[in-house]
Amino acid sequence: MTDINRFMRRELDKFVGYAACKSPEALDRETRAMGILKLDANENVYGPSPRVKAALASFDDAHIYPDSCQTELRKALAVYTGVAAEHIVAGSGSDQLIDLLIRLFVNPGDEVLTATPTFAMYKFFTELAGGKFVTVSRDDEFNLVPEKLIKAISKKTKLIFIAMPNNPTGTQISVDAVKKIIDTGVPVVVDEAYYEFTGQTLAPELDKYPNLMILRTFSKWAGLAGLRVGYGLLPVNVAEKLDAIKDPYCVNAAAVTAARESLNDVDYLMGNVKLMISERDRLFNALSSIKYLKPYPSAANFILCKVKARIALQIQVVLERRGILVRYFNSPQMENCLRFSIGRPEDTDRLIAELQKIGEM
């Protein structure tokens, strides 16, 4: 018998995949019957625009390949972002664009630099490509210290990733601080997945910096996480390279339709963003009143908490049994932490009530 394992890449033997959130379908029937409150994946609880729902209900192009040049989508994104279409490339979520940028810049042994804790997919795709993932730690409040990151740059550094604001901590970095890092001349990817929650962007600087690349997504503000639409605002030469190496039909036709209709209904969607920001502030205050939790200020659609004098994993398990899914972290710098996505007011009320009951146990 042929041992097929010997044909595989040996360096992937110890590769650890991404720990995705648990699907409600994986829960037992009794738990599902309670009504699942999904606050573990930073999704938009309000869902997509009604225009998206109507367009998908009458969608009739499933048998036709989408436009590989993304012509109409790029034009619509150019209007929305104020960045010319030749700078824009869309992908199947911003995750795919992270993957493509690492493939474009990183050879085996090259370094990708970031400040941790941060979005796990930077490490995932770096190691998958055979690169070396180099990190510096954030400060005690999870703020990125630019000078510390700059000091870690070496001759092998090919890319720097900066999440603005950062996931999973919610902390924000100023535009001026990011500019200090961009001024090093090393290629810098600024991940603006939560841009619509902050209004803070490096997009106006794109023409000034040939080493600046920006990523965004429709998952958070537009409620399209399940359809996977992300895009990059890039130097033209980088956009052309990504065009050459991306899958030809990487954004499916239904996702293109949903993205287009979202961009035609920005006011409605930003109304939902404002609701989530308001609820984020209310949730922060409520979490602050629970003695065993220390919430960190957030500029995104979630709040990270350090759990004090209790075991975070046990709290996560209890909440799950009561139909509430939240994210548990126990990685370096994030030991014994929970993260709560922002829901509707009634979701906040249910979550806080259960957390208070746990405090009485």
N, C-alpha and C positions, 0 to 999 in steps of 0.2 A: 504494500500500500504506500502511495506517495504521501510524505509528510508535507502538507501544504504550508505549514507554519514556517518552514525553512526558506520559503520564497518571500516571506513578508519582511518589512523593514524592522530590523532588530531594535532600533532606537525607540520604537513605539510600544515595546513590551511593557514598559512602565508608565505609559501615557495614561493620564487620568482624564476621563471625559468631564464635560460640564454637568454639574448637579442641577438639573432643571427642577422647577417647582412641581409639586405633586398635582396631578390632574384630579378634579372632583370625581371623575369616573373611576379612579382607583380607590375611592373610599367605600366603606361598606354601606349597604342599603339603609341601615338604621341611621347612620350619620347623615346621609344624603337627604333623608326624610325630614331632617330638622330645617333644611334650607341652607345651602352652603353659602357662606360669606367669604369670598375669595379676596384676601388682602395680602397676598404673598408675592405678586409678580409685577407690581407697579403698572397695572392695566388701568384703563380709563373706564370707570364703572358706568359712565353715562353712554358709552358706546358711540358708534359713528353718527354722522349727520343723517337726518331723515332722507336727504337727497341721495345718500349712498344706498340706503335700504331700498328706496324706490328704483334706483338704477340697477341694482343687483337683482331685484325681483323680476325685472324685464330683460335681464342680460341674455343675449342670444348669440354671443360670439365665442362660445367655449370650444368650438371646433376649428377656430382660426388662430394661428400663431400670432402673438402680439408683435408690435413694431420693435424690431431689435435695435433700431436707432433711437427709440424713445422720443420721437420728434415732438409730439403734442405734449407729453408729460414734461419734457424739458422746457418747452415754451411756457407752460403754466407755472412751473417752478421758478422760472426767470422772473415772471411778473410778481410772484409771491415774495421772492427773496431779494429782488433788486439786483441779482447777479446774472450776467449774460449766459444764455443757454449753452454756449460752448464750454463753460466752466462746470457744467452740471452732468453728473452721471448717477443714475438710479440703480438700486439693487434690491435683492430680496431681503429687506431689512438692512439696517446699517451694519449688522453682523457680517453680512457678505462683503461689504465694502472694507471692513476691517481686515478680513481675510485677504482680499485682493490687494490692498495696500501693502500688507506684510509680504505677500508673494512678490510684489513689484520691487520692494526695496531690500528685502532681507535674504541673504544667503546663509547656508548653514554656518553657524558659529558667530554670525553678526549679532549685535545687541539691540534690543528694544528696551527703552527706558521709560519708567513711569513712577509715580508715587503711590504707595499702597497704604491702606486698602483702597481698591478701585474695582472697576468692571472686570469680571473674571475672563471675559472673552479675549482681552488683550494677551493674557498669558496663554490661553488655550491655543490661539492661532499662531503665536510666536513659536511655541514648542512644537506644534504640528509641522511647522515649516523648518524645524531644525535650528531655529535661532535661540539665542540666550536671553532670557527675560531678566532684566536688571531692575531692581527697585530701590527706592529710598522711602523711608517711613514718613508719614505725615506727623504733625504735632499731636499733642494730647487731645485737642479738640477736632482732629481730623482735617486740619487746614494744610494745604500744600505750601511748602516753603521753597520759593523759586531758587534761592541761592544754593540750597541743599541739592536740588535736582541738577542744577547747572554744574555743580562740582563733580557730579557722578558721570558726566559725559566723557566718553573715551573715544579713541580713534576708531573703535568698532561700532560706535553708536550709529545706527541707521535711521531709527525712528524714535520719536518721543510721543507718548499718548497723554493727553490731558482731558479729563472729563470735566465739563463746565456746564452745570454743577456736577458734582461727583456722585456716582452710584457705587456702593450702597450707603454712603454716609450723608448725602444731601448737602454737603458743604459746597460753598461757591468760592471761586477764585476771581480776582479782578482782572479786567482786560489788560491793565497796565502790567500786572504780574506776569500774565501770559506773554506779553510783548517782550519782556526781559528774556524769556526762554527762547522765543522765536528769533531774537537778535543774535543768538549763538550761531545761526546759520544751519543748524541741524534740522532735517525735516520734522515738522511738528503737526500732529493730528489733534485737532480740538474737537472733542465729541460733545456736540450741542443737542443731545437727545431730548433734553428738557428745556430747550430754548424758549418755547412758548410760555413756560411758567416763570421765566425771568426777564425776557426781553433783552438779555445781554448776549451779544454776539461779536465775533471777530470778522463777520462778513464784509464790513466796509474796509477792512485792511487787506483783503485778498489781493488786490492789484499791487499793493505796496510790498508784500512779502512773497517771493517765489517759493519759499519753503513752507508755506502755510496751507493746510488742508482742513476742511471742516466737514463734519458728518452730522446729519440730522435724520429724524425718523417721523413717520406718521403714527407710530404705535401709541404714543402717550397722549398728545393733544387731540389727535383726530380719531382715536379709538379704533385703529386698524391693526392692532397687534396680530390678530389671526390671519391677516392677509399679507403681512410682511412687505412693507414698502419703506425703504430708506433712500437717502440720496447724499451725494457729496458735492460740496462747493470747492472746486479744485483749480490749481493752475492749469492752463489749457494743455500743456504738454503732459501733465499727469492724467488729465481727463482722457486724452487721446490714448494713452497707454492702457488705462483701465478699460476703455472701449475695446481695445484689441484683445485683452485677456479675460474679460468677463464672459459668462455664459450668454449666448446670443439672445435668449428669451428669458432673462433672469427675473423680470417682473411680469407676472402672469397677467392675462387680459382683464380678469376680474379685479385684480389689484390696481391696475392702471385706471380702470373705470372708477373705482372707489377713491383713489387719490385725486382724480380730476374733479369729482363731485365734492370732495372735501374742500378743495381749493376754491370751489364756487360757493362755499357756505362757511367761510372763515368766521364771520361774526357770530353765527350760532355756536360753532365749536369753541371759540374763545370765551363765549358766555359760560360754557361748561368748565373751561379752565379756571375762570374767575370763581366759580362755585367751589372747585376743588381747592383753590388757594385759601379761600375763606374757611373751608372745613379743615384744612391743614392747620391753620392757626388755632381753631377750636380744639382739634385733637391734641395739639402740642400742649395746650393749657391743661387739658384733662389728664394727659399722661403725666404731666409735671406734678399733679396732685396725688399720684400713686407712689407711695413711699419706696417701693422696691424697684422703681424704674427711674432712669436718668435719660430723658429724651434729648437729642441733639437738634439744634435749629436746622431747618431744611429749606432749600430753594427749589425742591422738586415736588413730586406727587407721592411722597412717602416720608416716614419719620423713623429714624434708627434710634433704638434705646439700648442702653447698657442695663443689664439686670443685676441688681444688688442683693446680696444675702439670700438669693434663691437660684435655682438651676433653670436657665433659659429653656433648655430642651424639654424639661418637664412641663413648663408653662405652654410651650408650643403643642405638646401632645394633648394636654388638657383642653386647650382651645380647639384643636382639631376634633376631638371627641364631641365637642359641643357645636361642631359645624363651622368653625372659623379657621381659615387657613392663613397663617402668617409665616414669615421667613426667619429661620434660625441661622445664626452665624457663630462659629467658634474657631475662627482662624486667627493668626497672629495679629495683634492690635484690636481684634474684634471678638475677643473671648467673651462668651456668655452674653450674646447680643440677640435682640429681636428687631425685625423691621416690619412696620405696618404701612401698607399702601393706604392712600386716602380714598375713602368711600363716600357715600351719601350721609346726610345727618343721621338717619336712622341706623346706618351701619356703624357710625361712631358710637352712638348710644348703646348698641348691642355689644360692641367690643369692650367699651369701658365698663359696662355692667359685669361682664364676665371677668375682666381683669380685677375688678374690685372684689368679686367673689373669691378669686384665687388668693387675693391678699388676706382674706379672712380665714383661709384654710390652715 
